[in-house]
Amino acid sequence: MKKTLHISLILALIIALGACSDPVFYMISVEPPIAEPFIGGSPTNFVVFNNKVYVASGRNIYSYDGTNFEKIPSQPGGRIMHLAATDSHLYALCYPDSGNTNLKRISAGGNWEDVTGETGGYSRLQSVYAANNKVFIGAARNENFIILYMADNDAGYKPLRTGNTNDTLEYMLCGIAYDSQYYYLCTRSNTIYVADENNITDIQTKKIDGVNFTGIINLEINNFIVAISRSGDLFNVKAISDDKATSDLKISIGSNRPSTGALAVWRDETDTPKLLLAGRQDSLVYTVDSGYTYGYMELELDSGGIKAGSNFIEPGKADVSSVADYERYVSTLGKNPVNHIFQTPRNIDANMTLFASTQKNGVWSYRPRGSDNTPQWNAEE
C-alpha cells in the first residue's frame, strides 16, 4: 500500500512538472499581481489638451501631466462617453441622468459650457472626434445616423451634407483621420466619407462591399491612412475608388480574432513611428489559449509606411516591439479586451508611456514595476 502511494506521488510530481512546461502554465507562472486601477470601469479614449493627456471613466475626467493621473477639479456632469480636443477646447460627450446625450466643452482655465446646434432631429449624440480644429459628431435617430460638424470656435454644430438621402448614414461615425487636406470619416459600415478642408460640403465616398469598418488612423508617415475592418483586415484608404472597390493590404490580425477598432502608432525612443498597434477580441472559436488572446497586435512600419512583407504579430515576439517580454504581456494585458490604445507624446512624458483603456478593468499602462523594476503591463495605480 505504501509502495503504491509512493509511486502515485512520483507520477503526480512528474505530471505536474510536465504541465509547467506547457506555454499556458508558464504564462500563469509569470503573471504579476494585478494592481487596483486608479481609473476603473470602462474608460474612454485618450486625448491631448493644453499639454496634458485626458481620459474619462464613469462621471469623471482625469488628466495626466507626465507623472500621474488626477481627477480634474471641474466635471461636465453625467456619464462621460467620449472625449475630443482642439487647440482651444476639451470636448466631452455626456449622458445625463435624464434626457439625451449632450456635448460640452471647456477652455483652459474656463468653465464647462453646453454645445448645441442644428441636428435635424438626430438628437442622440453617439461619438465625437476632432482634427485640425474641426469637430465631427456622430448622431442618431432610431436606426438612422448622421454626421454633425463645427469649427472649434463656432457657436454650434450643423449637419454635414453627405449627399445621401436626407444626409443619413447606415451606421454611426467611429473614427477620423486627417492628412492636411482631407478629413476621412469612418463609419461602422462599408463606407468612409471624405471631406475637403477647403470645401467641407464637397463629400466623396469610399466604399467596399462586404466590409464593416471599426477604426481608422493616419500612420504619421507620408500621410498613409489605413482603416481596419471588424474581421481584422487592414485597408489602404486612399487606394479605395469607384473603379477599384478593394484596397485590402492582405494584412490581418488573424482568423477568428475580430478587431475592437483600437488603433495607435507606437514610436521608439527616437520618436520615430515604428509600429501600428491594433486591438483585438478573443477567438470566436474555443482553443487551448482562449482567454489569452485579447490585448493588441503589432505591425512593423518603416519610412514608406507599412514595412514590406510584415504582418501583425503578438507583442514581444519580434525584434521591434512595444514590450520586452511576450509571456508577461500575454498574462496581463493580453487577457483584457482593449477599447483604446495611446502613447503619451514626449513633450508631456519623457518615457512616452503607453496606455490602454480596457473594456471593464480600467486604465492600464506599460511601465517598470515590481522589486526588479521590470517593464510590464498592469493597471495604472
C-alpha positions as CSV (number, residue, x, y, z in Angstrom):
1,M,0.0,0.0,0.0
2,K,2.8,2.4,0.9
3,K,4.7,1.4,-2.2
4,T,1.6,2.2,-4.3
5,L,1.2,5.5,-2.6
6,H,4.8,6.4,-3.2
7,I,4.6,5.6,-6.9
8,S,1.4,7.6,-7.2
9,L,3.2,10.7,-5.6
10,I,6.1,10.3,-8.0
11,L,3.7,10.1,-11.0
12,A,1.8,13.2,-9.8
13,L,5.1,15.1,-9.5
14,I,6.2,14.1,-13.0
15,I,2.8,15.2,-14.4
16,A,3.0,18.5,-12.5
17,L,6.5,19.2,-13.8
18,G,5.4,18.3,-17.3
19,A,2.4,20.6,-17.1
20,C,4.6,23.5,-16.1
21,S,6.4,23.2,-19.5
22,D,3.1,24.0,-21.2
23,P,3.1,27.6,-22.5
24,V,-0.2,28.4,-20.8
25,F,1.1,27.2,-17.4
26,Y,4.2,29.2,-17.9
27,M,2.2,32.3,-18.7
28,I,0.4,31.8,-15.4
29,S,3.6,31.4,-13.6
30,V,5.0,34.8,-14.7
31,E,1.7,36.7,-14.2
32,P,2.3,39.5,-11.7
33,P,-0.3,40.5,-9.2
34,I,-2.8,42.8,-10.9
35,A,-3.0,46.2,-9.2
36,E,-6.1,48.1,-8.3
37,P,-6.6,50.7,-11.1
38,F,-6.8,54.4,-10.1
39,I,-9.2,54.8,-13.0
40,G,-11.5,51.9,-13.0
41,G,-14.5,50.7,-15.0
42,S,-14.7,51.2,-18.8
43,P,-12.6,54.3,-19.7
44,T,-13.0,56.4,-22.8
45,N,-10.5,57.3,-25.4
46,F,-7.4,59.4,-24.6
47,V,-6.9,63.0,-26.0
48,V,-4.3,65.7,-25.6
49,F,-5.3,69.2,-24.5
50,N,-3.3,72.0,-23.0
51,N,-0.1,69.9,-22.6
52,K,-1.9,67.1,-20.7
53,V,-3.5,63.8,-21.5
54,Y,-7.2,63.3,-20.7
55,V,-9.3,60.2,-20.2
56,A,-12.7,59.7,-18.6
57,S,-14.5,56.9,-16.8
58,G,-18.0,57.0,-15.4
59,R,-18.8,60.6,-14.4
60,N,-15.2,61.8,-14.0
61,I,-12.4,63.1,-16.3
62,Y,-8.8,62.6,-15.3
63,S,-5.7,64.4,-16.5
64,Y,-2.1,63.1,-16.8
65,D,0.8,65.5,-16.7
66,G,3.6,63.0,-17.3
67,T,3.8,61.9,-13.7
68,N,0.4,60.6,-12.6
69,F,-3.3,60.9,-13.2
70,E,-5.6,63.1,-11.1
71,K,-9.3,63.9,-11.3
72,I,-9.8,67.4,-12.8
73,P,-11.4,69.9,-10.4
74,S,-14.5,70.6,-12.6
75,Q,-16.6,67.9,-14.2
76,P,-19.1,68.3,-17.1
77,G,-21.9,66.3,-15.4
78,G,-23.4,63.0,-16.3
79,R,-21.7,59.8,-17.5
80,I,-18.9,60.6,-20.0
81,M,-19.0,58.6,-23.2
82,H,-16.3,60.1,-25.4
83,L,-13.7,62.9,-25.5
84,A,-12.2,65.1,-28.2
85,A,-9.8,68.0,-28.1
86,T,-8.9,71.0,-30.3
87,D,-6.3,73.7,-29.7
88,S,-8.8,75.8,-27.6
89,H,-11.2,73.3,-26.1
90,L,-11.7,69.9,-24.4
91,Y,-15.0,68.3,-25.6
92,A,-16.9,65.8,-23.6
93,L,-19.9,63.8,-24.8
94,C,-22.1,63.2,-21.8
95,Y,-25.1,61.1,-20.9
96,P,-27.0,63.0,-18.2
97,D,-29.2,61.5,-15.5
98,S,-32.2,62.1,-17.7
99,G,-32.7,63.1,-21.4
100,N,-30.5,62.7,-24.5
101,T,-26.7,62.8,-24.7
102,N,-25.2,66.3,-24.8
103,L,-21.9,67.8,-25.8
104,K,-20.0,70.1,-23.5
105,R,-16.6,71.9,-23.8
106,I,-14.2,73.7,-21.6
107,S,-11.3,76.0,-22.4
108,A,-8.1,76.2,-20.4
109,G,-9.0,78.0,-17.2
110,G,-12.6,78.3,-18.2
111,N,-15.9,76.7,-17.3
112,W,-17.9,73.9,-18.9
113,E,-20.4,75.2,-21.5
114,D,-23.1,73.4,-23.5
115,V,-22.6,72.9,-27.2
116,T,-25.8,72.8,-29.2
117,G,-26.8,73.4,-32.7
118,E,-28.9,72.1,-35.6
119,T,-29.4,68.3,-35.6
120,G,-32.3,67.8,-38.0
121,G,-34.0,65.7,-35.4
122,Y,-30.9,63.5,-34.8
123,S,-30.6,64.4,-31.1
124,R,-29.0,61.2,-29.8
125,L,-25.3,62.1,-30.0
126,Q,-23.1,59.0,-30.0
127,S,-19.5,59.9,-30.7
128,V,-17.2,63.0,-31.1
129,Y,-13.9,63.4,-32.9
130,A,-11.6,66.3,-33.6
131,A,-8.9,67.0,-36.2
132,N,-7.3,70.3,-37.3
133,N,-9.6,72.2,-35.1
134,K,-12.7,70.8,-36.7
135,V,-15.2,68.8,-34.6
136,F,-17.3,65.9,-36.0
137,I,-20.1,64.3,-34.1
138,G,-22.0,61.1,-34.8
139,A,-25.7,61.4,-34.1
140,A,-28.7,59.0,-34.4
141,R,-32.4,58.9,-34.6
142,N,-34.0,55.5,-34.3
143,E,-31.9,53.3,-36.7
144,N,-30.7,56.2,-38.8
145,F,-27.4,58.2,-38.4
146,I,-25.9,61.5,-39.4
147,I,-22.7,63.5,-39.0
148,L,-22.7,66.9,-37.4
149,Y,-19.7,69.2,-37.6
150,M,-18.4,72.6,-36.4
151,A,-15.2,74.6,-36.4
152,D,-13.6,74.9,-32.9
153,N,-14.9,78.3,-32.1
154,D,-18.3,78.1,-33.8
155,A,-21.3,78.7,-31.6
156,G,-22.9,75.4,-32.6
157,Y,-22.9,72.4,-34.9
158,K,-24.9,71.6,-38.1
159,P,-25.4,68.5,-40.3
160,L,-22.6,67.6,-42.7
161,R,-24.1,67.3,-46.2
162,T,-23.0,63.8,-47.3
163,G,-25.2,63.7,-50.4
164,N,-27.1,60.6,-49.2
165,T,-30.9,60.7,-48.9
166,N,-31.5,63.3,-46.1
167,D,-27.7,63.1,-45.5
168,T,-28.2,59.9,-43.5
169,L,-25.7,57.2,-42.9
170,E,-26.1,53.4,-42.5
171,Y,-24.2,53.3,-39.2
172,M,-22.5,55.5,-36.7
173,L,-19.3,57.6,-37.0
174,C,-16.5,55.6,-35.4
175,G,-13.3,57.4,-36.3
176,I,-11.5,60.1,-38.2
177,A,-8.1,60.6,-39.9
178,Y,-6.7,63.8,-41.4
179,D,-4.0,64.3,-44.0
180,S,-3.6,68.1,-44.1
181,Q,-6.2,68.5,-46.8
182,Y,-8.9,65.9,-46.4
183,Y,-10.9,64.5,-43.4
184,Y,-11.6,60.8,-43.6
185,L,-14.7,60.0,-41.6
186,C,-15.1,56.3,-40.9
187,T,-18.4,54.7,-40.1
188,R,-19.3,51.3,-38.7
189,S,-20.3,50.1,-42.2
190,N,-18.6,49.7,-45.5
191,T,-18.3,53.4,-46.1
192,I,-15.7,56.1,-45.4
193,Y,-16.7,59.7,-46.2
194,V,-14.0,62.2,-47.4
195,A,-14.5,65.9,-46.7
196,D,-12.3,68.6,-48.4
197,E,-10.7,71.0,-46.0
198,N,-11.2,73.8,-48.5
199,N,-14.8,72.9,-49.1
200,I,-16.3,70.9,-46.3
201,T,-19.5,70.3,-48.2
202,D,-17.6,68.6,-51.0
203,I,-18.1,65.0,-49.8
204,Q,-16.8,61.9,-51.6
205,T,-17.3,58.3,-50.5
206,K,-15.1,55.3,-50.4
207,K,-17.0,52.1,-50.1
208,I,-16.0,48.4,-50.0
209,D,-18.9,45.9,-50.2
210,G,-19.0,43.3,-47.5
211,V,-16.8,45.2,-45.1
212,N,-17.7,46.7,-41.7
213,F,-15.0,49.2,-40.6
214,T,-14.2,49.6,-36.9
215,G,-11.4,52.2,-36.9
216,I,-9.1,54.5,-39.0
217,I,-5.8,56.1,-38.4
218,N,-3.0,58.2,-40.1
219,L,0.2,56.3,-39.7
220,E,2.1,59.6,-39.5
221,I,4.3,58.5,-42.3
222,N,3.7,60.2,-45.7
223,N,0.0,60.7,-44.6
224,F,-0.5,56.9,-45.1
225,I,-4.1,56.3,-43.9
226,V,-5.4,52.8,-43.0
227,A,-8.7,51.5,-41.8
228,I,-9.4,48.2,-40.1
229,S,-12.5,46.0,-40.5
230,R,-14.4,44.1,-37.9
231,S,-12.8,40.9,-39.2
232,G,-9.4,42.4,-38.6
233,D,-8.4,43.1,-42.2
234,L,-6.3,46.3,-43.0
235,F,-7.1,48.6,-45.9
236,N,-5.3,51.4,-47.6
237,V,-8.0,54.1,-47.5
238,K,-6.6,56.3,-50.3
239,A,-6.5,53.4,-52.7
240,I,-10.2,52.8,-52.5
241,S,-12.0,54.2,-55.6
242,D,-15.2,53.7,-57.6
243,D,-13.4,51.5,-60.1
244,K,-11.4,49.6,-57.5
245,A,-13.7,48.6,-54.7
246,T,-11.0,47.0,-52.7
247,S,-7.7,48.1,-51.2
248,D,-7.1,45.1,-48.9
249,L,-3.5,45.1,-47.9
250,K,-3.7,41.3,-47.4
251,I,-2.7,42.0,-43.8
252,S,-4.9,40.8,-40.9
253,I,-4.8,40.5,-37.1
254,G,-5.7,36.8,-37.5
255,S,-8.5,34.4,-38.2
256,N,-11.3,34.4,-35.6
257,R,-9.8,37.4,-33.8
258,P,-12.1,40.3,-34.6
259,S,-10.9,43.9,-34.4
260,T,-12.1,46.1,-31.5
261,G,-11.3,49.2,-33.6
262,A,-8.5,50.4,-31.2
263,L,-5.6,51.8,-33.3
264,A,-2.4,53.6,-32.3
265,V,1.0,54.4,-33.7
266,W,3.9,53.4,-31.4
267,R,7.1,55.4,-31.5
268,D,10.6,54.3,-30.4
269,E,13.0,56.3,-28.2
270,T,14.0,58.4,-31.2
271,D,10.3,59.4,-31.6
272,T,10.1,57.6,-34.9
273,P,6.9,55.7,-35.8
274,K,7.8,52.0,-35.7
275,L,4.6,50.1,-35.1
276,L,0.9,50.1,-35.7
277,L,-1.0,48.7,-32.7
278,A,-4.4,47.2,-33.2
279,G,-6.8,46.0,-30.5
280,R,-8.3,42.5,-31.0
281,Q,-11.0,40.4,-29.4
282,D,-10.6,36.9,-28.2
283,S,-11.1,34.0,-30.6
284,L,-14.7,33.3,-31.6
285,V,-13.7,29.6,-31.6
286,Y,-12.6,27.9,-28.4
287,T,-8.9,26.9,-28.3
288,V,-6.4,25.9,-25.6
289,D,-5.3,29.5,-25.2
290,S,-8.7,31.2,-25.3
291,G,-8.8,34.0,-22.7
292,Y,-5.2,34.9,-23.5
293,T,-5.8,36.4,-27.0
294,Y,-7.3,39.8,-26.3
295,G,-4.9,42.8,-26.0
296,Y,-3.4,44.1,-29.2
297,M,-1.3,43.1,-32.2
298,E,1.7,44.9,-33.7
299,L,2.6,45.7,-37.4
300,E,6.0,47.0,-38.2
301,L,6.4,50.3,-40.1
302,D,9.2,51.9,-41.9
303,S,9.9,55.2,-43.8
304,G,7.5,54.2,-46.5
305,G,4.6,53.3,-44.3
306,I,4.0,49.6,-43.7
307,K,7.2,47.6,-43.9
308,A,7.2,45.3,-46.9
309,G,6.5,41.7,-46.0
310,S,5.4,42.5,-42.5
311,N,2.3,41.2,-40.8
312,F,0.6,41.6,-37.5
313,I,2.4,39.7,-34.7
314,E,1.9,39.5,-31.0
315,P,3.8,41.9,-28.7
316,G,7.2,40.7,-27.6
317,K,7.6,38.2,-30.4
318,A,9.6,40.4,-32.8
319,D,12.8,42.4,-32.5
320,V,10.8,45.7,-32.8
321,S,8.1,45.6,-30.1
322,S,6.3,47.8,-27.6
323,V,7.0,45.2,-24.9
324,A,10.1,43.4,-23.8
325,D,8.5,40.1,-22.7
326,Y,5.8,38.2,-24.6
327,E,4.8,36.0,-21.7
328,R,4.4,38.9,-19.3
329,Y,2.3,40.7,-21.9
330,V,0.0,37.8,-22.7
331,S,-0.6,37.0,-19.0
332,T,-1.5,40.6,-18.2
333,L,-3.0,42.9,-20.8
334,G,-3.3,40.0,-23.2
335,K,-6.2,38.8,-21.1
336,N,-8.1,42.1,-21.4
337,P,-10.2,43.4,-24.3
338,V,-8.8,46.8,-25.2
339,N,-11.0,49.6,-26.5
340,H,-8.4,52.3,-26.8
341,I,-4.6,52.5,-27.0
342,F,-2.5,55.6,-26.6
343,Q,1.2,56.6,-26.4
344,T,2.0,59.8,-24.5
345,P,3.8,62.4,-26.5
346,R,7.4,63.0,-25.5
347,N,6.7,66.7,-24.6
348,I,4.4,65.5,-21.9
349,D,6.1,62.4,-20.7
350,A,9.8,61.8,-21.5
351,N,9.2,58.0,-21.2
352,M,6.4,58.1,-23.8
353,T,4.3,55.8,-21.6
354,L,1.9,53.5,-23.4
355,F,-1.7,53.4,-22.0
356,A,-4.7,51.3,-22.7
357,S,-8.4,51.6,-21.8
358,T,-9.6,48.1,-21.1
359,Q,-13.2,47.1,-21.6
360,K,-14.1,46.8,-17.9
361,N,-10.8,46.8,-15.8
362,G,-9.8,50.4,-16.1
363,V,-6.8,52.2,-17.4
364,W,-3.6,50.2,-17.8
365,S,0.0,51.3,-18.5
366,Y,3.3,49.7,-19.6
367,R,5.9,50.8,-17.0
368,P,8.8,49.4,-15.0
369,R,7.3,47.6,-11.9
370,G,8.0,45.2,-9.1
371,S,11.0,44.7,-7.0
372,D,13.2,44.1,-10.1
373,N,11.7,47.2,-11.9
374,T,10.8,45.1,-14.9
375,P,8.7,46.8,-17.6
376,Q,5.3,45.2,-17.7
377,W,1.6,45.9,-18.4
378,N,-0.6,46.4,-15.3
379,A,-3.4,48.6,-14.1
380,E,-2.3,52.2,-13.7
381,E,-2.3,52.9,-9.9
